[in-house]
């Protein structure tokens, strides 16, 4: 029986993994915006479906994440689909920047990546983008051997092409990779290619899983 190759790379998502949980961040944004959060959830859940529940035109989220729709165009469509508590229209200008201003980084996750890289692992950020202005890229050159942003490469998770592209930029094959994401659909796509998948729910759980999978000390207490 052929043995599996050693694990040489860690590929990690941004929103909801390197930042605090999306639910908390988005609820704070909706409250600041005066939005009906249930309306927001209804819109996003429909648009995240494979066909977006749409019959007349492209799926706005898929198009935005692939870079086929500009952030400004998406903001206009998105604002039109949302509803404020008092029924007033939502201001589309700067809508995404206001949304992502509530995304707080998780320093412990950044430290974990630095430790993984210090142990010799190749590291990559793989993120589906909703525009590019909100990414805090300072320090990424030292943390990551590759940064793959969906809107910059014309592919999005869970499409297999974006995983292959990330592996190519790292110089590894999928079975050499551990992939961390907060969305199950993306983890499942990575596993189908031969990667080891980790569904992120909290720092403590992910750190414990990665230490077990990789056999490396990745936390300050290790």
C-alpha positions as CSV (number, residue, x, y, z in Angstrom):
1,X,0.0,0.0,0.0
2,X,1.4,3.4,-1.0
3,X,2.1,5.7,1.9
4,X,0.8,9.3,2.0
5,X,3.4,12.0,1.4
6,X,4.5,14.1,4.4
7,X,2.5,17.2,5.3
8,X,4.6,20.1,4.1
9,X,2.1,23.0,3.8
10,X,-0.6,24.9,5.7
11,X,-3.2,26.7,3.7
12,X,-5.5,29.0,5.7
13,X,-8.6,31.1,5.1
14,X,-8.9,34.8,6.2
15,X,-12.4,35.9,7.2
16,X,-13.7,33.8,10.2
17,X,-10.3,32.2,10.7
18,X,-7.7,34.9,11.0
19,X,-10.6,37.2,12.2
20,X,-13.2,36.7,14.9
21,X,-16.2,34.7,14.0
22,X,-18.3,36.1,11.1
23,X,-21.6,35.9,13.0
24,X,-20.4,38.3,15.8
25,X,-18.7,40.7,13.3
26,X,-21.7,40.8,10.9
27,X,-24.3,41.3,13.6
28,X,-22.3,44.3,14.9
29,X,-22.1,45.7,11.4
30,X,-25.9,45.2,10.9
31,X,-26.7,46.9,14.1
32,X,-24.4,49.9,13.2
33,X,-26.0,50.0,9.8
34,X,-29.6,49.8,11.1
35,X,-30.2,46.7,9.0
36,X,-32.7,43.9,9.4
37,X,-30.2,41.1,10.1
38,X,-32.7,38.4,9.1
39,X,-33.1,40.1,5.8
40,X,-29.3,40.1,5.3
41,X,-29.1,36.4,6.2
42,X,-31.9,35.6,3.7
43,X,-30.1,37.4,0.9
44,X,-26.7,35.9,1.5
45,X,-27.9,32.4,2.0
46,X,-29.7,32.5,-1.3
47,X,-26.8,34.0,-3.1
48,X,-24.4,31.4,-1.7
49,X,-26.3,28.6,-3.3
50,X,-24.7,27.2,-6.5
51,X,-27.1,29.1,-8.8
52,X,-27.8,31.8,-6.3
53,X,-31.5,31.2,-6.7
54,X,-31.3,33.5,-9.7
55,X,-32.6,33.0,-13.2
56,X,-31.8,36.4,-14.7
57,X,-28.1,37.2,-14.5
58,X,-25.0,36.2,-12.6
59,X,-24.8,35.3,-9.0
60,X,-23.6,38.5,-7.4
61,X,-21.5,36.9,-4.7
62,X,-19.8,34.4,-7.1
63,X,-19.2,37.2,-9.6
64,X,-17.7,39.5,-6.9
65,X,-15.5,36.7,-5.5
66,X,-14.2,35.9,-9.0
67,X,-13.5,39.5,-9.8
68,X,-16.1,39.6,-12.5
69,X,-18.1,42.3,-10.7
70,X,-16.5,45.4,-9.1
71,X,-17.0,46.1,-5.4
72,X,-19.0,49.2,-6.3
73,X,-21.3,47.3,-8.6
74,X,-21.8,44.7,-5.9
75,X,-22.5,47.3,-3.3
76,X,-25.3,48.7,-5.5
77,X,-26.9,45.3,-6.0
78,X,-26.4,44.3,-2.3
79,X,-27.8,47.5,-0.9
80,X,-30.9,47.1,-3.1
81,X,-31.5,43.6,-1.7
82,X,-31.2,44.7,2.0
83,X,-33.7,46.4,4.2
84,X,-33.3,48.8,7.1
85,X,-35.5,48.6,10.2
86,X,-37.4,51.7,9.2
87,X,-37.7,50.7,5.5
88,X,-35.3,53.4,4.2
89,X,-32.9,52.4,1.4
90,X,-29.4,51.3,2.4
91,X,-26.5,53.6,1.4
92,X,-24.4,51.5,-1.1
93,X,-21.3,53.8,-1.0
94,X,-18.6,52.2,1.1
95,X,-21.0,49.4,2.2
96,X,-18.3,46.7,2.1
97,X,-15.7,48.8,3.9
98,X,-18.2,49.5,6.7
99,X,-19.0,45.8,6.9
100,X,-15.3,44.7,7.2
101,X,-14.5,47.4,9.7
102,X,-16.0,45.1,12.3
103,X,-13.7,42.2,11.5
104,X,-11.2,41.9,14.3
105,X,-8.0,40.0,13.8
106,X,-7.2,37.0,16.1
107,X,-3.5,37.5,17.1
108,X,-3.2,33.9,18.4
109,X,-4.0,32.6,14.9
110,X,-1.3,34.8,13.4
111,X,1.2,33.5,16.0
112,X,0.2,29.9,15.1
113,X,1.0,30.5,11.4
114,X,4.4,32.0,12.3
115,X,5.2,29.0,14.4
116,X,4.2,26.6,11.6
117,X,6.4,28.5,9.2
118,X,9.2,28.5,11.7
119,X,9.0,24.7,11.8
120,X,9.6,24.7,8.0
121,X,6.0,24.4,6.7
122,X,5.1,26.2,3.5
123,X,2.2,28.6,4.3
124,X,-0.5,30.2,2.1
125,X,-3.5,32.4,2.6
126,X,-6.4,31.4,0.4
127,X,-9.4,33.8,0.6
128,X,-12.6,34.5,-1.3
129,X,-12.6,38.3,-1.6
130,X,-15.4,40.8,-1.3
131,X,-13.2,43.6,-2.7
132,X,-9.6,44.1,-1.8
133,X,-9.5,47.2,0.4
134,X,-10.3,45.4,3.7
135,X,-7.3,43.0,3.8
136,X,-4.7,44.0,6.5
137,X,-1.8,42.9,4.4
138,X,1.0,44.3,6.6
139,X,3.3,41.5,7.6
140,X,1.9,39.0,5.1
141,X,5.2,38.8,3.1
142,X,6.9,37.3,6.2
143,X,3.9,35.1,7.2
144,X,3.0,33.5,3.9
145,X,4.9,31.9,1.0
146,X,1.8,32.5,-1.2
147,X,-1.3,34.7,-1.0
148,X,-4.2,33.7,-3.3
149,X,-7.1,36.1,-3.4
150,X,-10.1,34.9,-5.5
151,X,-10.9,38.2,-7.1
152,X,-7.2,38.5,-8.3
153,X,-7.1,35.0,-9.9
154,X,-10.6,34.7,-11.3
155,X,-11.5,31.6,-9.3
156,X,-13.2,31.1,-5.9
157,X,-13.5,28.4,-3.3
158,X,-14.8,25.7,-3.5
159,X,-13.7,25.5,-7.2
160,X,-10.9,23.0,-7.5
161,X,-8.8,25.3,-9.8
162,X,-8.1,27.8,-6.9
163,X,-6.8,25.0,-4.7
164,X,-4.6,23.7,-7.5
165,X,-3.3,27.2,-8.1
166,X,-2.4,27.6,-4.4
167,X,-0.5,24.3,-4.4
168,X,1.3,25.3,-7.6
169,X,2.4,28.6,-6.0
170,X,3.6,26.7,-2.9
171,X,5.4,24.0,-4.9
172,X,3.5,21.2,-3.3
173,X,0.8,18.6,-4.2
174,X,-2.6,18.6,-2.5
175,X,-1.9,15.5,-0.3
176,X,1.0,17.5,1.2
177,X,-1.4,20.2,2.5
178,X,-3.5,20.9,5.5
179,X,-6.4,23.3,4.7
180,X,-8.2,25.4,7.3
181,X,-11.5,27.1,6.6
182,X,-14.6,28.0,8.6
183,X,-17.0,26.9,5.8
184,X,-17.7,23.1,5.5
185,X,-18.2,23.3,1.7
186,X,-14.7,24.6,1.2
187,X,-13.1,22.1,3.5
188,X,-15.0,19.3,1.7
189,X,-13.7,20.5,-1.7
190,X,-10.1,20.5,-0.4
191,X,-10.5,17.0,1.0
192,X,-11.7,15.7,-2.3
193,X,-8.4,16.8,-3.8
194,X,-6.5,14.9,-1.2
195,X,-5.8,17.6,1.3
196,X,-6.3,17.2,5.1
197,X,-9.2,19.4,6.0
198,X,-9.8,21.3,9.3
199,X,-13.1,23.0,9.9
200,X,-12.4,26.1,12.0
201,X,-14.7,26.9,14.9
202,X,-12.3,28.4,17.4
203,X,-8.7,29.0,17.9
204,X,-8.3,26.4,20.7
205,X,-10.0,23.7,18.7
206,X,-8.0,24.4,15.5
207,X,-4.7,24.7,17.3
208,X,-5.3,21.4,19.0
209,X,-6.3,19.7,15.7
210,X,-3.3,21.1,13.8
211,X,-0.8,20.1,16.5
212,X,-2.2,16.6,16.4
213,X,-2.2,16.4,12.6
214,X,1.2,17.9,12.1
215,X,2.9,16.6,15.2
216,X,4.3,20.1,15.9
217,X,4.1,22.5,18.8
218,X,2.1,25.5,17.5
219,X,0.9,27.3,20.6
220,X,2.7,29.3,23.3
221,X,1.9,26.6,25.9
222,X,3.3,23.7,23.7
